[in-house]
Amino acid sequence: MRFSLYTKILLWFFLNLIVLGAVMLVFFNFQFRLAPDSPIRGESGMRIDVIAQMMTLEMNDQTKGDRDAILDRYSEIYQVDFLLYSIDGVQLAGKDITLPDEIKAIVRRSASWSGGSQRTSSRRQGFPRRRQPIFSTRTSNPTRYWVGVRVPVYEKGSSEPVRSTLLAVSDSMTGRGLFFDPTPWVVMIVTILGLSALLWFPFVRSLTRTIKQMTSATEQIAEERFDVRVDEGRRDELGRLGRAVNHLAMRLSGYVTGQKRFLGDISHELNSPLARMQLALGILEERVDPKNRAYVADAQEEVRLMSDLVSELLAYAKAGLKSTPIELQRIKLHSLIEDVLAREVTDGQKIEVEVDRELMAMAEPGLLSRALANLIRNSVRYAGEAGPIRVTAKAQGDNISLKVSDSGPGVPESETDRLFDPFHRFESHRSRQTGGAGLGLAIVKTCVEACQGSVIARNLKPAGFEVEIVLKKPS
């Protein structure tokens, strides 16, 4: 599965938050994994201590039934089970719940008591002067969470307190909010997420938008559209990369333009001597002996091939040199196709045209005619005997799709990506009879792109070859 850089950065960001949340969860869960006397401190400890003192005051001088009622009332309020045990392990009040061995050990463990052991009115009527130690632990099978606080409970008529442990037990780690209140932490986590999103999203969006722009620019440069530019306003590594991409596009534009101008100049200069050579060979053919005319004919054929190559070079160079912007026009495709077929198709060649007479596209007539003529010429040359050649066109959304297809053997799949490269010919077409200079489809691509269109070639199933030209639809 492929993820964009934007998605990856956000995934790592949220993964970081998840790890932080997991660490916090482990931290609070660890509180119940410590030694049996693990203390609860902070706000939760103070809350449990206050509740324990209130319950202790109510249970003083009460019978077991009254104490059971008091614990039941507090259990209903806080949604946990309260139990009262003496340090001897005798249950003094609460539901009949079997204590696990580790809890029994905690209950029986001696503890330091604050204050003296004498019963005084101040101790009986008020809270203990010192806060009693609070512990927490967890047991398994079933999983339960226990919190306990040692409290002095006075029996009716006794001046000595019974050393006891008040237990609160729950199947929830938070104790329904008594052991730990998650609400402030949830609010904090949501706030962190919100603030992080506000800080991260603009940064990530800006980063990926710039990278996307550069990716689009380099793809267009690869298609020889060197007028593309990217934003250079960033003052970081991406800004430097943008300036480098723009500089690369300018340099490549200069190189390619110079190359095509050079080819055009050479082609133009070669036309005159080639024309003189053809004229001289024509005169020589009339004056030589009949037995030597075959040699003259061979020379004339070579000069003709050279002249065709020079003409294609000149056409390719002119198509690629755009000294002024091309002005696109509204063109009726049916009329243009009929004109091209009248020039390029000889008698006997079957061409099927399926184009609406009113269908129009935006293009430069001369460039589109040259591109279409090259496609028709190629189809006739390589697949004219295999079946009819079809020319179709139809609207597709905001574009016009113009296709030229045949019923020939097609081309090797490994060659389709290089068909539009200048001077590229695959081996089966390297012959004097059929192999051109390898510029026909390169000229098609240059002409179509000059009309702000695109071109693609593909093999058809089970047989055949198709070239599709996509042009803009008139608005």
Secondary structure, DSSP 8 states (H G I E B T S, - for coil): ----HHHHHHHHHHHHHHHHHHHHHHHHHHTTTS-TTEE--HHHHHHHHHHHHHHHHHHTT--HHHHHHHHHHHHHHHTSEEEEEETTS-EEEE------HHHHHHHHS----SS-SS--HHHHHS--SS---EEEEEETTTTEEEEEEEEEEE-TT-SSEEEEEEEEEESSTTGGGTS---HHHHHHHHHHHHHHHHHHHHHHHHHHHHHHHHHHHHHHHHTT-TT--------SHHHHHHHHHHHHHHHHHHHHHHHHHHHHHHHHHHHHHHHHHHHHHHHHHHHS-GGGHHHHHHHHHHHHHHHHHHHHHHHHHHHH--SS----EEEEHHHHHHHHHHHH--TT--EEEE--TT-EEEE-HHHHHHHHHHHHHHHHHHHTTTS-EEEEEEEETTEEEEEEEE-S----GGGGGGTTSTT---GGG-STTT---S-HHHHHHHHHHHTT-EEEEEE-SSS-EEEEEEEE---
